[in-house]
Amino acid sequence: MTSKIHPTERAAVALRYDGEKAPTISATGTQELAEEIIRIAREHDVPLYENAELASILARLSLNEEIPESLYRVIAEILAFAFHIRGFTPDDRKPEAPDDSTDQ
């Protein structure tokens, strides 16, 4: 996506992270749409992180696009904090699916 976000526009970006691949953009918007994304996040007790510069960078990406590798560290720190405040630890990962193969 090549659209530009004006520095004074309020932008909001929602990320989806499945623990397998890099986080992806699941919603993005400015002004009224940004307010709606924030409202929905609050309604569902999704932790919010406010960083206008980061939101502006992420808002330039397309829906379902993975975040760029250059942002892995900052996004990992945000996700770790979000998991922590919700009481999750690395040990709370989803258990691996049982192996369907059988030894015969």
Disulfide bonds with the S-S distance in Angstrom:
none
